[in-house]
Structures are given as structure tokens and as C-alpha cells.
Amino acid sequence: MTPLVEMRDIALSFGGVKAIDHVTVDLYPGEVVGLLGHNGAGKSTLIKCLSGAYQMDSGQIFIEGQPVTINNPRDARAHNIETIYQTLALADNLDAASNLFLGRELVSAGGFVDDDRMEAETRRIMARLNPNFRKFNVPVSALSGGQRQSVAIARAVYFNAKILIMDEPTAALGPHETRMVAELIAELKRQGLGIFLISHDIHDVMALCDRVSVMKNGKLVGTERVTDVTEDDILGMIILGKKP
């Protein structure tokens, strides 16, 4: 099976400091790969090369087996890569539909913003992702953390994301909200999306991911299936930089 993404031998330095030191990771359809490591380990920097926020010094990125060049976020979106940052980048004063189509509004034949069609499309995509979502006509500032994640994920999926980068998706969420996000991730997997999940939380990774890649000091310590390792094994990889 061809990986959705393969980042091969990626290297990036900032002022002589090797932020990423020849790292290779991959991601398959319907899979969640967790990226773990201390602050400064390089996991966010690595994934920013995929999202177009940074340009790598060397290495190659393959999407569905084909080499690609990603110089900016627009290039990433052209390859169906979407990023959901911890801040979610939502406009608090707007409702779900307005946020889903923010900057990409649907317009009528007369050139006016088509609010009815945007709401109908939002209801359709939400029915796929989170059938319990009901708050379509309130500002997203009134939504819970899990509901806000639903809006951000729906926006990515509506615009044909195949590869999703999720940055700390359950940070600052309670148990119920965390379960909601876990259900969303499970639904995305069923639909064949591939997800890179950046996290500091080993429990999250064990619960949500199929594989985990651990980084330390810019290097890849290793990639393991979560069913083959314990939390202590992963902790040893993070702290000691040793494979189990």
C-alpha cells in the first residue's frame, strides 16, 4: 500500500542548530500517527515543513508516491493537506457556516454571499462528522471546545483534505469533550483520511493513534505501533532517546 505521505530524510537548521536531523516518517490512509517529544524535540518543526510554514534544507516529500514541492501553505492545500492548529483559527463572532467558508464564501448567480447554501452545506458535512451538532446559528464563541474542533475539522474535510495535521487536539478539553474529538478522529479514519497528531500527552497517543513517532533533539528516536509498546516504553523513548 502506497503511503499517503512520506517525508524522507528531512533536514532543517536554524542558525547552525539542527532543528530536524535527517528524519523519515510516513502516513497511510485511514491511519493516525502520533508525533511525540519534549518541547524543542523537532516534531512541530517537522510537520511545518509538510504544512508549508517552513521550507526544509534537504530531503523529499512524497504524496501518494509522487515527489512534491511544498514552499508555502497554498502548495500544501493544493495537495489536500490541511492543518488544524491548537488555536483553531476560528472567527469567534461568526457562526459555524460563516467559519467553514471564511475566505471561500459561496456566492449566488447575482454575486451575493449565499448564506442559505452555506448553511445547508455545513449541515451536510456536520451530519457526516458529528450528527449531534445542533448549534448552527450561534457564534462559535458560544460553542464548547469539542464543538469548535468539529467546526475546524469540518472546514478541512469540506475542502477535500486527505491529510490532516492536528496540533494538540484535546489540549484543555474535559473528558466528555475529549471523547467527542476521539469520535471525530475515528470517523475521519473510517473515511480514509490520514492524520498526523502532534501531542505531549502519552495517554492521548495511546488512545487515538495507530503508530507513534518519537523525536528527541531533532532526531527520530523511532516509530512503533502503539499495540506493540507500553506507555513506559514511549516515555523511555522521549526521555532517554532509546528504542524499546
Order of alpha helices (4+ residues) and beta strands (2+ residues): beta-beta-beta-alpha-beta-beta-alpha-beta-alpha-alpha-alpha-beta-alpha-beta-alpha-beta-beta-alpha
